[in-house]
Amino acid sequence: MVLEIYLDLFSQPCRAVYIFAKKNNIPFDFQQVTLFEGKQYGEEFRKINMISKVPAIRDGDFCLGESIAIMTYLTEKYKTPDHWYPADLQKRARVNEYLSWQHTGLRMHGSKIFWQMVMIPNIMDVEVPKERLAWSLEDLESSLKILEEKFIGDKPFIAGKEISLADLVAIVEIMQPFASGLDVFEGKPKLSAWRDRVQEQIGKELFDEAHRLIISCQEMIKEIDPSKLQIFKPKIMKMFF
């Protein structure tokens, strides 16, 4: 049975899994789970992941959720090049360090900016208070500084001389606020140079393919039926306000 990967490329973790699988020539069936239509709450998908989150995989009778768990599983099963998740104890520790931090660091703050600048005002017709947006921008800037100064430092990549899962996860997370119209690389030459190296390693065609949906989000949101998002509104307002 071919590996099935359940994705919505609007999601940062989904884009990371998609890029990783494609870059490493891992054969899989792309199973679309459209989040804004609530497909993740359907009975069939809940058999794959009972917590109704993407990405998720089904590998024969084995189902697995959470992007980091999925990618590390794929590195082991498909024996991907060592640089993605190094066997060297200290290099792997550096990768794990970033992957452990990013959930409440860069990803959370980048997502908050995207929702506050794009989705909430345009889809939910709610004005985000200027001071709240300012706080979110400050949090994002702090996370970007940590990424640049602590995790990248003077190295080409987070774990050293080669790209790893940490770099892949970081770049897709940065693209979320970037798609909001916020130039997160302005005035950050070290971060910009790192971005260019990561994109070169991934390949422009694959990188652009994975990010096409999020980059065109300003057009995409015009096609979303706002009424479909009402069931998410209380949760979203609680998360991003």
Secondary structure in CASP SS format (residue, H / E / C, confidence):
PFRMAT SS
TARGET T0000
AUTHOR 0000-0000-0000
METHOD secondary structure of the structure
MODEL  1
M C 1.00
V C 1.00
L C 1.00
E E 1.00
I E 1.00
Y E 1.00
L E 1.00
D C 1.00
L C 1.00
F C 1.00
S C 1.00
Q H 1.00
P H 1.00
C H 1.00
R H 1.00
A H 1.00
V H 1.00
Y H 1.00
I H 1.00
F H 1.00
A H 1.00
K H 1.00
K H 1.00
N C 1.00
N C 1.00
I C 1.00
P C 1.00
F C 1.00
D E 1.00
F E 1.00
Q E 1.00
Q E 1.00
V C 1.00
T C 1.00
L H 1.00
F H 1.00
E H 1.00
G C 1.00
K H 1.00
Q H 1.00
Y H 1.00
G C 1.00
E H 1.00
E H 1.00
F H 1.00
R H 1.00
K H 1.00
I H 1.00
N C 1.00
M C 1.00
I C 1.00
S C 1.00
K C 1.00
V C 1.00
P C 1.00
A E 1.00
I E 1.00
R E 1.00
D E 1.00
G C 1.00
D C 1.00
F E 1.00
C E 1.00
L E 1.00
G E 1.00
E C 1.00
S H 1.00
I H 1.00
A H 1.00
I H 1.00
M H 1.00
T H 1.00
Y H 1.00
L H 1.00
T H 1.00
E H 1.00
K H 1.00
Y C 1.00
K C 1.00
T C 1.00
P C 1.00
D H 1.00
H H 1.00
W H 1.00
Y C 1.00
P C 1.00
A C 1.00
D C 1.00
L H 1.00
Q H 1.00
K H 1.00
R H 1.00
A H 1.00
R H 1.00
V H 1.00
N H 1.00
E H 1.00
Y H 1.00
L H 1.00
S H 1.00
W H 1.00
Q C 1.00
H H 1.00
T H 1.00
G H 1.00
L H 1.00
R H 1.00
M H 1.00
H H 1.00
G H 1.00
S H 1.00
K H 1.00
I H 1.00
F H 1.00
W H 1.00
Q H 1.00
M H 1.00
V H 1.00
M H 1.00
I H 1.00
P H 1.00
N H 1.00
I H 1.00
M C 1.00
D C 1.00
V C 1.00
E C 1.00
V C 1.00
P C 1.00
K H 1.00
E H 1.00
R H 1.00
L H 1.00
A H 1.00
W H 1.00
S H 1.00
L H 1.00
E H 1.00
D H 1.00
L H 1.00
E H 1.00
S H 1.00
S H 1.00
L H 1.00
K H 1.00
I H 1.00
L H 1.00
E H 1.00
E H 1.00
K H 1.00
F H 1.00
I H 1.00
G C 1.00
D C 1.00
K C 1.00
P C 1.00
F E 1.00
I C 1.00
A C 1.00
G E 1.00
K C 1.00
E C 1.00
I C 1.00
S C 1.00
L H 1.00
A H 1.00
D H 1.00
L H 1.00
V H 1.00
A H 1.00
I H 1.00
V H 1.00
E H 1.00
I H 1.00
M H 1.00
Q H 1.00
P H 1.00
F H 1.00
A C 1.00
S C 1.00
G C 1.00
L C 1.00
D C 1.00
V C 1.00
F C 1.00
E C 1.00
G C 1.00
K C 1.00
P H 1.00
K H 1.00
L H 1.00
S H 1.00
A H 1.00
W H 1.00
R H 1.00
D H 1.00
R H 1.00
V H 1.00
Q H 1.00
E H 1.00
Q H 1.00
I H 1.00
G C 1.00
K H 1.00
E H 1.00
L H 1.00
F H 1.00
D H 1.00
E H 1.00
A H 1.00
H H 1.00
R H 1.00
L H 1.00
I H 1.00
I H 1.00
S C 1.00
C H 1.00
Q H 1.00
E H 1.00
M H 1.00
I H 1.00
K H 1.00
E H 1.00
I C 1.00
D C 1.00
P H 1.00
S H 1.00
K H 1.00
L H 1.00
Q C 1.00
I C 1.00
F C 1.00
K H 1.00
P H 1.00
K H 1.00
I H 1.00
M H 1.00
K H 1.00
M H 1.00
F H 1.00
F C 1.00
END
